[in-house]
Amino acid sequence: MFDFLLQQVILFIVSLSANAFSALAGGGAGLLQFPALLWLGLPFAVALATHKVASVALGVGATIRYLQHDVLSWRFAAFILLTGLPGVWLGAISVLAISEQVLLIALGLLTIGMGAYSIAQAQLGLVAVPMSHRFLGWLVGGLGLFVVGVLNGSLTSGTGLFVTLWLVRWFGLDYKQAVAYTLVLVGFFWNGLGGLTLAMVGEVRWDWLPVLLVASMLGGYLGAHWALLKGNLWVKRAFEVVTILTGASLLIRAMF
């Protein structure tokens, strides 16, 4: 009984911290939460499915906070969902057929590269500069979201960060706007579909979910609250720190 209670306390603290920072930076909850599930003894596939299902609560908590502010264009939100969700489904059903090590190395290097790119582009995302893309531009933007959706469905860490940077770089959003879209749409809808698919084809540790869901929802709400209070520079710096740490953790996981 004591061991179970200790597990629950560890899960709550780790999940609350991971999701709060993720909600502030626009992704990266798997940086702490997923390794913690592995460290506590879950097999990779079970930890992945449990993490994905629990991550939906991050989107719920963030959505509750962002709905109090009129920060989303629902037409643009629908575009993100329509282009990204098919990729999420494809990634989730194919995850077991992909070489985990190769994907982790590639994603780790790319994630670190995103952080370095944001650091090098000092003004990137500090001010919204909406792009006037024509059909081809929207097609490329949607294809980018589809590819990130595949990664989101098949991997555990960092894919929300890809969406955040793509929304900033390609669509011209500032960091606070991009984080809002990422948390609501990726956190709730993308992770929801990925979690449902993995739960259907794999195994979930259901007795750990209640504490993970509560901590994820609370962390999502707190992180979204901080993102609304802080300026774009603060959110940009949080994004850069989380991307580099996430990328490094993926490389370490691939090697060990």
N, C-alpha and C positions, 0 to 999 in steps of 0.2 A: 504493500500500500504506500509506504514512504517513497519507494522508487518511482511509482506512478505519479505521485504528487510532485516529486522533484522534476520529473520529465515535463509535467504540465507547466511548472513555473519557468523552466528553461525555455520551453516552446513559446510561452507568452512574451517573455522579455525579448527573445531573439526576433520573433515575428513583429512585435510592436516597433522595435528599433528599425528593422529592415524595411518595413512598409512605410514608416514615417519618412525615412530618408529617400525611399523610392518615390513617394508622392511629391516630395520637394524637388527632386532632381529630374523627374520624368522617366523613371525606370530603375531597374537594378535590385528589386526585392530579393531575387534569387541569390544575390551576392552573399547574404547571411542565412536566409531561411532554408534554401535547398541544402547547402552543406551541413546545416544543423540537423536536418532530417536524416542525412546519411550518417552523421556522427552518432546519432542516437540509435542506429542499427537498422534502418530501413534499406532494403535493396534499392538499386538505382531506379528501376521501373516504378516501384511503389512510391518512392520518394517523389519522383517526377509527377505522377498522377495526383498525389496528395498536395504537393505544392501548387499545382495548377488550379485545383479546385479551391484551395484556400485563398489563392490570389484574387479570386473574383470579389472577395470581401473588400479588398483594397479599392477596387473600382466603385463598390457601393458606398464606402465611406467618403471617397473623394467626390462622387456624384452628389451626395447629400450636401456637401459644403459648396460645390460649384453651382448647384441649382439656386443657391441664395444670391448669386451674382449672374448677370446676363452676359456671360463671356463666350458662349458657344453659338456658332451658326449651325443650325440643324441641317441645312442643305449640305454644307461641307462635311458635317458629321456623317450624314448618310453616304456621301462619297467615300469616306474612309472605311466605313463598314462594308460597302458593296465591293470594294476592291481588295480589302484585306482579309475578310472572313473566308473566302474560298482558299486562300493560301494557308490560313490557320488550320483548316480542316485537312488539307493535303499534307501539311507537315505533321499533324498529329497522327494520321493513319500510317505514315511512312517512317516514323521515328525509329522503330525497331529494326528497320532494314538499312539504316545509315550507320557508317562508322563513327562512333561517338568521339573517338580521339581526334580524327581528322577535323570533324566539325568544331570541336572545342578549340583546337589550335587556330583554325581559320577565324572563328568568331572572336577569340581572344585578341588576336593581332588586329583585327578590324575594329574592335571596340576601343582598344588603346589608341588606334589611329584616329578615331572620332574625337576622343578627348584632346589629343594633340592638335587636331585641326581646329577645334573650337578655341583652344588657347592661342593658336597662331593668328586666328581671325578675331582680333581684339574687339571689333564692333559687331560681330555676328550675333544676331538675336537680341541686341539691346533695344532696338527700335523696329517695330513692325514695318515691313516694306512689301505690301501685297503684290504678288506677281500678276501680270496681265497675260497669263498663258492662254494661247489658243488651243484648239483641239489636240494638237500634237503634244503640247506641254502637259495638258491634263492626262493624256494617254501615258506619257512617261511617268508622271507623278503617280498614277494609279498602278502602273507596273511595279514601281518601287515599293509601294505599300503592299502589293501582292507578295513580292519576294520577302519582305520583312515578315509578313504573315506566315509564310512557310517556316521561317526561322522561329517565330513565336510558338507555333504549334509543335515544333520538334525539339526545342531547346529550353533551358530553364532560366538563363541569366542574360540580361542586357538587351533583349529585343525591344523593350519599351523605349530604351535609350535611342535605338535606331530610328524609331518613329518620331521621337522628339526632334532629333537633328534633321531628319528628312523634312519635317514640317517647317523647320526654321530655314533650312538652306534652299529647298526647292519652292516652297509655297510662300516664303517671306514672312512667316509669323515671328513674333518675338518669343523669348523663352517662356514667359508666363503663359501666353496663349497656347503654345505648343504643348506644354506640360499639362494644361487643362484638358486638351483633346486626348492626349495619351492616357491620362489617368481614367477618364470617363469611358473612352471607347476601347482602348486596349485592355485597361484594367478590368472592366466589367464584361464587355461583349466578346472581345478576342479571347481573353483568358477563360471566359465562360464556355465558349464553344470548344476550346482546347481541353479544358478540364472535363467537360461532358464526354468528349470523344475518348479521352484517355481512361475515364472511369468505365466506359462501356467495353473497351478492349483490354483493359488492364485491371489492376487492383489498387484500392485506396485504403489507407489506414483510417477508417471512419471514426474510431474512438479518439483520435488526436484532432479531428477536424473542429469540434466546438471551440476549443481554446485558440486554435489557429484563425478561425473565422472572426472571433471577437477581437483578437489582437490586430488582425489585418484591417478590419473595418475601422477600428480606433486609430491605427497608424495612418491609414489613408486619409481620414478626416483631419488629423493633426497636420500631416504633411501638406495637404491642400490649403489648410488655413495659413500655414507659414508662407507658402508660395504666394498667396494673395497679399499677405502683409509686406513681404520683402520685395525689393526692386529687381529688375531683370538681371542686373549685374550679380546680385547675390544668388539668384537661381542658376545663372550661367556658371558660376564658380562651383556650385554644388553639382551640377551636371558633369563638369569636367573632372572633379574628384571621383565621383561615382563611376564614370566610364573607365577611368584608368585603373581603379581598384577592381572593378568587375572584370576587365580584360585580363589583369594579372591573375585573378583567382581562376579564370577559365584555363589559362596556360598551366597553372600549377596543377589543376585537376586533371588536365590532359596528360601531364608527365607522371603523375602518381596514381 
